[in-house]
């Protein structure tokens, strides 16, 4: 399972449970940032080949 997906899932679960809401939002944002970076790096690799 990709790291970004795991971070987003954990963040959403924490939000739903109402536990550590600030930390949950932070995890979701980190997950989205990792996803965007992964997509950009993947596109950069494809364009080089």
CHARMM internal coordinates of N, CA and C (Angstrom, degrees):
IC EDIT
DIST 1 N 1 CA 1.4481
DIST 1 CA 1 C 1.5320
ANGL 1 N 1 CA 1 C 108.55
DIST 1 C 2 N 1.3322
ANGL 1 CA 1 C 2 N 116.71
DIHE 1 N 1 CA 1 C 2 N 130.71
DIST 2 N 2 CA 1.4657
ANGL 1 C 2 N 2 CA 119.43
DIHE 1 CA 1 C 2 N 2 CA -179.23
DIST 2 CA 2 C 1.5321
ANGL 2 N 2 CA 2 C 112.01
DIHE 1 C 2 N 2 CA 2 C -63.30
DIST 2 C 3 N 1.3276
ANGL 2 CA 2 C 3 N 114.97
DIHE 2 N 2 CA 2 C 3 N 150.32
DIST 3 N 3 CA 1.4688
ANGL 2 C 3 N 3 CA 120.43
DIHE 2 CA 2 C 3 N 3 CA -177.79
DIST 3 CA 3 C 1.5223
ANGL 3 N 3 CA 3 C 111.37
DIHE 2 C 3 N 3 CA 3 C -62.10
DIST 3 C 4 N 1.3454
ANGL 3 CA 3 C 4 N 117.37
DIHE 3 N 3 CA 3 C 4 N -39.60
DIST 4 N 4 CA 1.4616
ANGL 3 C 4 N 4 CA 119.59
DIHE 3 CA 3 C 4 N 4 CA -177.65
DIST 4 CA 4 C 1.5199
ANGL 4 N 4 CA 4 C 110.82
DIHE 3 C 4 N 4 CA 4 C -64.43
DIST 4 C 5 N 1.3289
ANGL 4 CA 4 C 5 N 116.90
DIHE 4 N 4 CA 4 C 5 N -38.79
DIST 5 N 5 CA 1.4595
ANGL 4 C 5 N 5 CA 120.51
DIHE 4 CA 4 C 5 N 5 CA -179.76
DIST 5 CA 5 C 1.5211
ANGL 5 N 5 CA 5 C 110.76
DIHE 4 C 5 N 5 CA 5 C -67.68
DIST 5 C 6 N 1.3206
ANGL 5 CA 5 C 6 N 116.42
DIHE 5 N 5 CA 5 C 6 N -40.62
DIST 6 N 6 CA 1.4565
ANGL 5 C 6 N 6 CA 120.90
DIHE 5 CA 5 C 6 N 6 CA 178.49
DIST 6 CA 6 C 1.5264
ANGL 6 N 6 CA 6 C 111.09
DIHE 5 C 6 N 6 CA 6 C -62.68
DIST 6 C 7 N 1.3278
ANGL 6 CA 6 C 7 N 117.52
DIHE 6 N 6 CA 6 C 7 N -43.33
DIST 7 N 7 CA 1.4693
ANGL 6 C 7 N 7 CA 121.29
DIHE 6 CA 6 C 7 N 7 CA 179.08
DIST 7 CA 7 C 1.5274
ANGL 7 N 7 CA 7 C 111.27
DIHE 6 C 7 N 7 CA 7 C -62.97
DIST 7 C 8 N 1.3267
ANGL 7 CA 7 C 8 N 116.67
DIHE 7 N 7 CA 7 C 8 N -42.77
DIST 8 N 8 CA 1.4633
ANGL 7 C 8 N 8 CA 119.96
DIHE 7 CA 7 C 8 N 8 CA -179.28
DIST 8 CA 8 C 1.5213
ANGL 8 N 8 CA 8 C 110.51
DIHE 7 C 8 N 8 CA 8 C -66.86
DIST 8 C 9 N 1.3312
ANGL 8 CA 8 C 9 N 117.71
DIHE 8 N 8 CA 8 C 9 N -42.06
DIST 9 N 9 CA 1.4677
ANGL 8 C 9 N 9 CA 121.05
DIHE 8 CA 8 C 9 N 9 CA 179.97
DIST 9 CA 9 C 1.5244
ANGL 9 N 9 CA 9 C 110.73
DIHE 8 C 9 N 9 CA 9 C -62.76
DIST 9 C 10 N 1.3309
ANGL 9 CA 9 C 10 N 116.99
DIHE 9 N 9 CA 9 C 10 N -46.17
DIST 10 N 10 CA 1.4680
ANGL 9 C 10 N 10 CA 120.35
DIHE 9 CA 9 C 10 N 10 CA 179.58
DIST 10 CA 10 C 1.5271
ANGL 10 N 10 CA 10 C 110.00
DIHE 9 C 10 N 10 CA 10 C -62.07
DIST 10 C 11 N 1.3267
ANGL 10 CA 10 C 11 N 117.22
DIHE 10 N 10 CA 10 C 11 N -42.26
DIST 11 N 11 CA 1.4546
ANGL 10 C 11 N 11 CA 121.02
DIHE 10 CA 10 C 11 N 11 CA 178.93
DIST 11 CA 11 C 1.5121
ANGL 11 N 11 CA 11 C 112.86
DIHE 10 C 11 N 11 CA 11 C -62.20
DIST 11 C 12 N 1.3304
ANGL 11 CA 11 C 12 N 116.89
DIHE 11 N 11 CA 11 C 12 N -43.18
DIST 12 N 12 CA 1.4653
ANGL 11 C 12 N 12 CA 120.94
DIHE 11 CA 11 C 12 N 12 CA 179.65
DIST 12 CA 12 C 1.5216
ANGL 12 N 12 CA 12 C 110.71
DIHE 11 C 12 N 12 CA 12 C -66.23
DIST 12 C 13 N 1.3260
ANGL 12 CA 12 C 13 N 117.21
DIHE 12 N 12 CA 12 C 13 N -41.67
DIST 13 N 13 CA 1.4629
ANGL 12 C 13 N 13 CA 120.60
DIHE 12 CA 12 C 13 N 13 CA 178.53
DIST 13 CA 13 C 1.5328
ANGL 13 N 13 CA 13 C 110.69
DIHE 12 C 13 N 13 CA 13 C -61.66
DIST 13 C 14 N 1.3249
ANGL 13 CA 13 C 14 N 116.66
DIHE 13 N 13 CA 13 C 14 N -43.49
DIST 14 N 14 CA 1.4667
ANGL 13 C 14 N 14 CA 119.96
DIHE 13 CA 13 C 14 N 14 CA 177.95
DIST 14 CA 14 C 1.5220
ANGL 14 N 14 CA 14 C 111.19
DIHE 13 C 14 N 14 CA 14 C -63.05
DIST 14 C 15 N 1.3350
ANGL 14 CA 14 C 15 N 116.97
DIHE 14 N 14 CA 14 C 15 N -39.70
DIST 15 N 15 CA 1.4616
ANGL 14 C 15 N 15 CA 120.00
DIHE 14 CA 14 C 15 N 15 CA 178.12
DIST 15 CA 15 C 1.5238
ANGL 15 N 15 CA 15 C 111.02
DIHE 14 C 15 N 15 CA 15 C -63.61
DIST 15 C 16 N 1.3315
ANGL 15 CA 15 C 16 N 116.09
DIHE 15 N 15 CA 15 C 16 N -44.04
DIST 16 N 16 CA 1.4672
ANGL 15 C 16 N 16 CA 120.38
DIHE 15 CA 15 C 16 N 16 CA -179.34
DIST 16 CA 16 C 1.5246
ANGL 16 N 16 CA 16 C 110.76
DIHE 15 C 16 N 16 CA 16 C -63.39
DIST 16 C 17 N 1.3222
ANGL 16 CA 16 C 17 N 116.75
DIHE 16 N 16 CA 16 C 17 N -41.02
DIST 17 N 17 CA 1.4616
ANGL 16 C 17 N 17 CA 120.74
DIHE 16 CA 16 C 17 N 17 CA -179.90
DIST 17 CA 17 C 1.5318
ANGL 17 N 17 CA 17 C 111.68
DIHE 16 C 17 N 17 CA 17 C -75.74
DIST 17 C 18 N 1.3199
ANGL 17 CA 17 C 18 N 117.02
DIHE 17 N 17 CA 17 C 18 N -16.34
DIST 18 N 18 CA 1.4576
ANGL 17 C 18 N 18 CA 120.54
DIHE 17 CA 17 C 18 N 18 CA -179.70
DIST 18 CA 18 C 1.5159
ANGL 18 N 18 CA 18 C 113.71
DIHE 17 C 18 N 18 CA 18 C 77.15
DIST 18 C 19 N 1.3202
ANGL 18 CA 18 C 19 N 116.15
DIHE 18 N 18 CA 18 C 19 N 19.87
DIST 19 N 19 CA 1.4605
ANGL 18 C 19 N 19 CA 121.87
DIHE 18 CA 18 C 19 N 19 CA -178.86
DIST 19 CA 19 C 1.5223
ANGL 19 N 19 CA 19 C 108.69
DIHE 18 C 19 N 19 CA 19 C -102.04
DIST 19 C 20 N 1.3128
ANGL 19 CA 19 C 20 N 117.33
DIHE 19 N 19 CA 19 C 20 N 132.45
DIST 20 N 20 CA 1.4771
ANGL 19 C 20 N 20 CA 123.11
DIHE 19 CA 19 C 20 N 20 CA 174.83
DIST 20 CA 20 C 1.5246
ANGL 20 N 20 CA 20 C 110.91
DIHE 19 C 20 N 20 CA 20 C 48.41
DIST 20 C 21 N 1.3263
ANGL 20 CA 20 C 21 N 115.89
DIHE 20 N 20 CA 20 C 21 N 59.79
DIST 21 N 21 CA 1.4605
ANGL 20 C 21 N 21 CA 120.87
DIHE 20 CA 20 C 21 N 21 CA -174.42
DIST 21 CA 21 C 1.5240
ANGL 21 N 21 CA 21 C 111.54
DIHE 20 C 21 N 21 CA 21 C -61.36
DIST 21 C 22 N 1.3190
ANGL 21 CA 21 C 22 N 117.63
DIHE 21 N 21 CA 21 C 22 N -39.70
DIST 22 N 22 CA 1.4701
ANGL 21 C 22 N 22 CA 120.07
DIHE 21 CA 21 C 22 N 22 CA 178.57
DIST 22 CA 22 C 1.5237
ANGL 22 N 22 CA 22 C 110.54
DIHE 21 C 22 N 22 CA 22 C -63.23
DIST 22 C 23 N 1.3166
ANGL 22 CA 22 C 23 N 116.75
DIHE 22 N 22 CA 22 C 23 N -43.59
DIST 23 N 23 CA 1.4688
ANGL 22 C 23 N 23 CA 120.58
DIHE 22 CA 22 C 23 N 23 CA 178.64
DIST 23 CA 23 C 1.5271
ANGL 23 N 23 CA 23 C 110.71
DIHE 22 C 23 N 23 CA 23 C -66.07
DIST 23 C 24 N 1.3293
ANGL 23 CA 23 C 24 N 116.87
DIHE 23 N 23 CA 23 C 24 N -37.01
DIST 24 N 24 CA 1.4669
ANGL 23 C 24 N 24 CA 120.37
DIHE 23 CA 23 C 24 N 24 CA 179.59
DIST 24 CA 24 C 1.5177
ANGL 24 N 24 CA 24 C 110.67
DIHE 23 C 24 N 24 CA 24 C -63.78
DIST 24 C 25 N 1.3280
ANGL 24 CA 24 C 25 N 117.12
DIHE 24 N 24 CA 24 C 25 N -44.74
DIST 25 N 25 CA 1.4657
ANGL 24 C 25 N 25 CA 120.41
DIHE 24 CA 24 C 25 N 25 CA 178.26
DIST 25 CA 25 C 1.5261
ANGL 25 N 25 CA 25 C 110.48
DIHE 24 C 25 N 25 CA 25 C -62.77
DIST 25 C 26 N 1.3243
ANGL 25 CA 25 C 26 N 116.40
DIHE 25 N 25 CA 25 C 26 N -39.92
DIST 26 N 26 CA 1.4641
ANGL 25 C 26 N 26 CA 121.07
DIHE 25 CA 25 C 26 N 26 CA 178.26
DIST 26 CA 26 C 1.5350
ANGL 26 N 26 CA 26 C 110.62
DIHE 25 C 26 N 26 CA 26 C -62.07
DIST 26 C 27 N 1.3307
ANGL 26 CA 26 C 27 N 117.30
DIHE 26 N 26 CA 26 C 27 N -44.14
DIST 27 N 27 CA 1.4674
ANGL 26 C 27 N 27 CA 120.74
DIHE 26 CA 26 C 27 N 27 CA 179.11
DIST 27 CA 27 C 1.5186
ANGL 27 N 27 CA 27 C 111.48
DIHE 26 C 27 N 27 CA 27 C -63.23
DIST 27 C 28 N 1.3315
ANGL 27 CA 27 C 28 N 116.55
DIHE 27 N 27 CA 27 C 28 N -39.37
DIST 28 N 28 CA 1.4632
ANGL 27 C 28 N 28 CA 119.75
DIHE 27 CA 27 C 28 N 28 CA 179.22
DIST 28 CA 28 C 1.5383
ANGL 28 N 28 CA 28 C 110.16
DIHE 27 C 28 N 28 CA 28 C -64.25
DIST 28 C 29 N 1.3347
ANGL 28 CA 28 C 29 N 117.25
DIHE 28 N 28 CA 28 C 29 N -43.93
DIST 29 N 29 CA 1.4628
ANGL 28 C 29 N 29 CA 120.30
DIHE 28 CA 28 C 29 N 29 CA 179.40
DIST 29 CA 29 C 1.5247
ANGL 29 N 29 CA 29 C 111.36
DIHE 28 C 29 N 29 CA 29 C -65.26
DIST 29 C 30 N 1.3301
ANGL 29 CA 29 C 30 N 116.88
DIHE 29 N 29 CA 29 C 30 N -40.14
DIST 30 N 30 CA 1.4714
ANGL 29 C 30 N 30 CA 119.79
DIHE 29 CA 29 C 30 N 30 CA 177.31
DIST 30 CA 30 C 1.5302
ANGL 30 N 30 CA 30 C 109.96
DIHE 29 C 30 N 30 CA 30 C -63.09
DIST 30 C 31 N 1.3351
ANGL 30 CA 30 C 31 N 116.92
DIHE 30 N 30 CA 30 C 31 N -42.38
DIST 31 N 31 CA 1.4655
ANGL 30 C 31 N 31 CA 121.35
DIHE 30 CA 30 C 31 N 31 CA 178.28
DIST 31 CA 31 C 1.5182
ANGL 31 N 31 CA 31 C 112.15
DIHE 30 C 31 N 31 CA 31 C -60.31
DIST 31 C 32 N 1.3387
ANGL 31 CA 31 C 32 N 116.52
DIHE 31 N 31 CA 31 C 32 N -42.52
DIST 32 N 32 CA 1.4605
ANGL 31 C 32 N 32 CA 120.50
DIHE 31 CA 31 C 32 N 32 CA 178.90
DIST 32 CA 32 C 1.5284
ANGL 32 N 32 CA 32 C 110.32
DIHE 31 C 32 N 32 CA 32 C -66.14
DIST 32 C 33 N 1.3302
ANGL 32 CA 32 C 33 N 116.94
DIHE 32 N 32 CA 32 C 33 N -40.79
DIST 33 N 33 CA 1.4713
ANGL 32 C 33 N 33 CA 120.44
DIHE 32 CA 32 C 33 N 33 CA 179.07
DIST 33 CA 33 C 1.5227
ANGL 33 N 33 CA 33 C 110.84
DIHE 32 C 33 N 33 CA 33 C -62.97
DIST 33 C 34 N 1.3275
ANGL 33 CA 33 C 34 N 117.10
DIHE 33 N 33 CA 33 C 34 N -43.32
DIST 34 N 34 CA 1.4715
ANGL 33 C 34 N 34 CA 120.55
DIHE 33 CA 33 C 34 N 34 CA 179.09
DIST 34 CA 34 C 1.5252
ANGL 34 N 34 CA 34 C 110.37
DIHE 33 C 34 N 34 CA 34 C -64.48
DIST 34 C 35 N 1.3277
ANGL 34 CA 34 C 35 N 117.08
DIHE 34 N 34 CA 34 C 35 N -39.03
DIST 35 N 35 CA 1.4623
ANGL 34 C 35 N 35 CA 121.04
DIHE 34 CA 34 C 35 N 35 CA 177.46
DIST 35 CA 35 C 1.5228
ANGL 35 N 35 CA 35 C 110.62
DIHE 34 C 35 N 35 CA 35 C -61.15
DIST 35 C 36 N 1.3283
ANGL 35 CA 35 C 36 N 117.84
DIHE 35 N 35 CA 35 C 36 N -47.14
DIST 36 N 36 CA 1.4620
ANGL 35 C 36 N 36 CA 121.52
DIHE 35 CA 35 C 36 N 36 CA -178.82
DIST 36 CA 36 C 1.5282
ANGL 36 N 36 CA 36 C 110.83
DIHE 35 C 36 N 36 CA 36 C -62.83
DIST 36 C 37 N 1.3229
ANGL 36 CA 36 C 37 N 116.74
DIHE 36 N 36 CA 36 C 37 N -44.25
DIST 37 N 37 CA 1.4654
ANGL 36 C 37 N 37 CA 120.40
DIHE 36 CA 36 C 37 N 37 CA 178.70
DIST 37 CA 37 C 1.5258
ANGL 37 N 37 CA 37 C 110.25
DIHE 36 C 37 N 37 CA 37 C -62.35
DIST 37 C 38 N 1.3248
ANGL 37 CA 37 C 38 N 117.43
DIHE 37 N 37 CA 37 C 38 N -41.54
DIST 38 N 38 CA 1.4649
ANGL 37 C 38 N 38 CA 121.11
DIHE 37 CA 37 C 38 N 38 CA 178.95
DIST 38 CA 38 C 1.5250
ANGL 38 N 38 CA 38 C 111.29
DIHE 37 C 38 N 38 CA 38 C -62.47
DIST 38 C 39 N 1.3224
ANGL 38 CA 38 C 39 N 116.01
DIHE 38 N 38 CA 38 C 39 N -42.53
DIST 39 N 39 CA 1.4670
ANGL 38 C 39 N 39 CA 119.23
DIHE 38 CA 38 C 39 N 39 CA 179.00
DIST 39 CA 39 C 1.5250
ANGL 39 N 39 CA 39 C 111.58
DIHE 38 C 39 N 39 CA 39 C -64.31
DIST 39 C 40 N 1.3262
ANGL 39 CA 39 C 40 N 116.91
DIHE 39 N 39 CA 39 C 40 N -42.85
DIST 40 N 40 CA 1.4653
ANGL 39 C 40 N 40 CA 120.41
DIHE 39 CA 39 C 40 N 40 CA 179.87
DIST 40 CA 40 C 1.5193
ANGL 40 N 40 CA 40 C 110.58
DIHE 39 C 40 N 40 CA 40 C -64.11
DIST 40 C 41 N 1.3341
ANGL 40 CA 40 C 41 N 117.02
DIHE 40 N 40 CA 40 C 41 N -43.69
DIST 41 N 41 CA 1.4694
ANGL 40 C 41 N 41 CA 119.68
DIHE 40 CA 40 C 41 N 41 CA 179.19
DIST 41 CA 41 C 1.5206
ANGL 41 N 41 CA 41 C 111.27
DIHE 40 C 41 N 41 CA 41 C -65.38
DIST 41 C 42 N 1.3249
ANGL 41 CA 41 C 42 N 117.57
DIHE 41 N 41 CA 41 C 42 N -37.83
DIST 42 N 42 CA 1.4595
ANGL 41 C 42 N 42 CA 120.98
DIHE 41 CA 41 C 42 N 42 CA 177.48
DIST 42 CA 42 C 1.5197
ANGL 42 N 42 CA 42 C 111.75
DIHE 41 C 42 N 42 CA 42 C -63.67
DIST 42 C 43 N 1.3336
ANGL 42 CA 42 C 43 N 116.45
DIHE 42 N 42 CA 42 C 43 N -42.31
DIST 43 N 43 CA 1.4640
ANGL 42 C 43 N 43 CA 119.95
DIHE 42 CA 42 C 43 N 43 CA 178.03
DIST 43 CA 43 C 1.5261
ANGL 43 N 43 CA 43 C 111.12
DIHE 42 C 43 N 43 CA 43 C -67.15
DIST 43 C 44 N 1.3194
ANGL 43 CA 43 C 44 N 117.66
DIHE 43 N 43 CA 43 C 44 N -37.25
DIST 44 N 44 CA 1.4598
ANGL 43 C 44 N 44 CA 121.30
DIHE 43 CA 43 C 44 N 44 CA 178.76
DIST 44 CA 44 C 1.5272
ANGL 44 N 44 CA 44 C 110.82
DIHE 43 C 44 N 44 CA 44 C -64.83
DIST 44 C 45 N 1.3293
ANGL 44 CA 44 C 45 N 116.51
DIHE 44 N 44 CA 44 C 45 N -39.97
DIST 45 N 45 CA 1.4716
ANGL 44 C 45 N 45 CA 119.95
DIHE 44 CA 44 C 45 N 45 CA 178.42
DIST 45 CA 45 C 1.5289
ANGL 45 N 45 CA 45 C 111.11
DIHE 44 C 45 N 45 CA 45 C -65.14
DIST 45 C 46 N 1.3294
ANGL 45 CA 45 C 46 N 116.65
DIHE 45 N 45 CA 45 C 46 N -40.56
DIST 46 N 46 CA 1.4651
ANGL 45 C 46 N 46 CA 119.59
DIHE 45 CA 45 C 46 N 46 CA -179.28
DIST 46 CA 46 C 1.5099
ANGL 46 N 46 CA 46 C 111.88
DIHE 45 C 46 N 46 CA 46 C -67.25
DIST 46 C 47 N 1.3266
ANGL 46 CA 46 C 47 N 116.82
DIHE 46 N 46 CA 46 C 47 N -36.53
DIST 47 N 47 CA 1.4532
ANGL 46 C 47 N 47 CA 119.67
DIHE 46 CA 46 C 47 N 47 CA -177.67
DIST 47 CA 47 C 1.5265
ANGL 47 N 47 CA 47 C 112.16
DIHE 46 C 47 N 47 CA 47 C -70.35
DIST 47 C 48 N 1.3364
ANGL 47 CA 47 C 48 N 117.70
DIHE 47 N 47 CA 47 C 48 N -25.90
DIST 48 N 48 CA 1.4707
ANGL 47 C 48 N 48 CA 121.89
DIHE 47 CA 47 C 48 N 48 CA 179.15
DIST 48 CA 48 C 1.5088
ANGL 48 N 48 CA 48 C 112.15
DIHE 47 C 48 N 48 CA 48 C -75.24
DIST 48 C 49 N 1.3233
ANGL 48 CA 48 C 49 N 117.59
DIHE 48 N 48 CA 48 C 49 N -29.92
DIST 49 N 49 CA 1.4690
ANGL 48 C 49 N 49 CA 120.75
DIHE 48 CA 48 C 49 N 49 CA -174.78
DIST 49 CA 49 C 1.4930
ANGL 49 N 49 CA 49 C 112.08
DIHE 48 C 49 N 49 CA 49 C -77.66
END
COOR INIT
IC SEED 1 N 1 CA 1 C
IC BUILD
